[in-house]
Amino acid sequence: MVKRRIQICNQSGLHLRPAGQLCQKAMEYPCRITMVIGNKSYNLKSMLSVLSAQVNAPKEIELICEGEGEEKALEELAGFLSEDLDEKLKKE
């Protein structure tokens, strides 16, 4: 198991489009991926779970990856979450 604290930089948080992209990215890895906020945990492979977390900036989350490919998953997802996702979406 690997974990890391991450500051959400996206000003509008994890609304529908960034949450969808995050879930798609998480599904690329076979490991279990969980986002922890306070004492609640959320499945990063479930869009409804991510949206129910109501993540706004600036908020610190803990990302936990367990299983095959956990280190690579943690690095990729941490990098993704540390970007300004709204700006990235505007360019696409």
C-alpha positions in Angstrom: 0.0 0.0 0.0 1.2 3.5 -0.9 -0.4 6.8 0.0 0.2 10.5 -0.4 -1.5 13.7 0.7 -2.4 16.0 -2.2 -3.7 19.5 -2.4 -6.5 19.9 -4.9 -5.5 22.9 -7.1 -8.5 23.1 -9.4 -10.6 26.1 -8.2 -13.9 24.5 -9.0 -12.9 21.2 -7.4 -13.8 17.8 -8.8 -17.0 18.6 -10.6 -18.5 16.4 -13.3 -15.9 16.6 -16.1 -12.7 16.4 -14.0 -14.3 13.7 -11.8 -15.0 11.7 -15.0 -11.5 12.1 -16.3 -10.1 11.1 -12.9 -12.3 8.0 -12.7 -11.3 7.0 -16.3 -7.6 7.4 -15.4 -8.0 5.4 -12.2 -9.7 2.5 -14.1 -6.5 2.1 -16.1 -4.9 0.5 -13.1 -5.7 -2.9 -11.6 -5.0 -1.8 -8.0 -7.6 -0.5 -5.5 -7.6 3.3 -5.4 -9.2 5.2 -2.6 -9.5 8.9 -1.8 -9.7 9.8 1.9 -11.1 13.1 3.2 -11.3 13.3 7.0 -12.7 10.0 8.2 -14.5 9.1 5.0 -13.1 7.2 2.0 -14.3 7.2 -1.6 -13.7 4.8 -4.4 -11.8 6.6 -7.2 -13.1 4.2 -9.8 -16.7 5.2 -9.1 -18.0 8.5 -10.5 -20.8 8.6 -8.0 -18.4 8.1 -5.1 -16.0 10.9 -6.3 -18.9 13.3 -6.9 -20.4 12.5 -3.5 -17.1 13.7 -1.8 -17.9 17.2 -3.0 -14.3 18.1 -3.3 -13.6 21.9 -3.7 -10.3 23.8 -3.7 -8.3 24.2 -1.7 -8.8 20.9 -0.1 -6.3 18.3 1.0 -7.0 14.7 0.3 -5.1 11.5 0.9 -4.8 9.1 -2.1 -4.2 5.4 -1.3 -3.3 2.8 -3.8 -3.2 -0.9 -2.9 -2.2 -3.8 -5.2 -0.6 -4.4 -8.5 0.8 -1.2 -10.1 0.2 0.8 -7.0 3.3 3.0 -7.2 2.7 4.0 -10.9 -1.0 4.6 -10.2 -0.1 6.9 -7.3 2.4 8.9 -9.3 0.1 9.3 -12.3 -3.0 10.2 -10.3 -1.2 12.6 -7.9 0.2 14.4 -11.0 -3.2 14.6 -12.5 -4.8 16.0 -9.4 -2.1 18.6 -8.9 -2.9 20.2 -12.2 -5.5 22.9 -12.8 -8.0 20.6 -14.4 -10.3 23.5 -15.6 -7.5 25.0 -17.7 -6.6 21.6 -19.0 -10.2 20.9 -20.1 -10.4 24.3 -21.9 -7.4 23.3 -24.1 -9.0 20.0 -25.1 
